[in-house]
Amino acid sequence: MTNSQSTSLILSARGLRKLWPVPSGDIEVLRGVDIDLKLGESVAIVGPSGSGKSTLLTLLATLDRPTSGSLVIDGMQTTSLTDKELARWRGKSLGIIFQQFHLMPSLTALENVSLPLEIAGTSDASSLAKKALCDVGMDHRLNHLPGALSGGECQRVAIARALVTKPSLLLADEPSGSLDPQTGDQVTNLLFEMVQTLKMSMILVTHNPEIARRCQRILRMNHGLLETIS
């Protein structure tokens, strides 16, 4: 990779493999995945259930470690970091959105969004979290617990939480998958608007071809490897 290429990339993965041990022998879920993402680029990853899409996203999110391979994000060789260093770096550099929201049920919307800022030691965490919630249209639900929010509202809170630290890279795993079609469209529109406004890079896992086509590139996971569709 040349210097000019490397400086234009926010993410570069080479030879990512993931083996799951089972009594009958290891299952190779990922068989040496290579993927590059340019600064400001959005990429969709599609493919059938069980093909390894979510496993790959979990590795790219540094929530799990690959069996082998290298992963450089924003100039950081993540596979060389300790778990403690990785958690600290992840909180500042990555935004992650899950299909099932993963909000803290005992915390209000404002407290959920404030949490990553507080962990990072940001002094004005509450005011920044409030602004992030206002940006996603949740200023009227600041003090509500997740149990009192609809699915669409919970996902808006999750988007605000993912973006509040202004990460350089956003990773989203079926962010509208658990929502009804109308609410899912609203959340998807909001997500793409926020990514464009903040000029972020994004990798999005989806089963929805219409959502995939909104990204600049589409990759398909096939038998543990990625292939380019468009």
Secondary structure, 3 states (H helix, E strand, C coil): CCHHHHHCEEEEEEEEEEEECCCCCCEEEEEEEEEEEECCCEEEEECCCCCCHHHHHHHHCCCCCCCEEEEEECCEEHHHCCHHHHHHHHHHHEEEECCCCCCCCCCCHHHHHHHHHHHCCCCCHHHHHHHHHHHCCCHHHCCCCHHHCCHHHHHHHHHHHHHCCCCCEEEEECCCCCCCHHHHHHHHHHHHHHHHHHCCEEEEECCCHHHHCCCCEEEEEECCEEEECC
